[in-house]
């Protein structure tokens, strides 16, 4: 199952990089591409450009959510390891821990 998730993330990462490159190329060359009438420009924007930008945003949000989830997981693992180390220290020092 982990292999499938990493393969899926690899495909999403490739899609994110490709879409970002295409949009960056478009925005760099937009002034020199073509001269369409007003309704042609509106059709291009509404059918191609705006959905592509929203797709890029959704892919970025997926990676941001995964990064946040990984950060939370790392913090939780650190706390658990610290608790385990404190617990093990009491066992090896010979004391039973702090008693009230």
Buried (B, 14 or more C-beta within 10 A) or exposed (E): EEEEEEEEEEEBEEEBEEBEEEBEEEEEEEEEEEEEEEEEEEEBEEEEBEEBBEBBEEBEEBEEEEEEEEEEEEEEEEEEEEEEEEEEEEEEEEEEEEEE
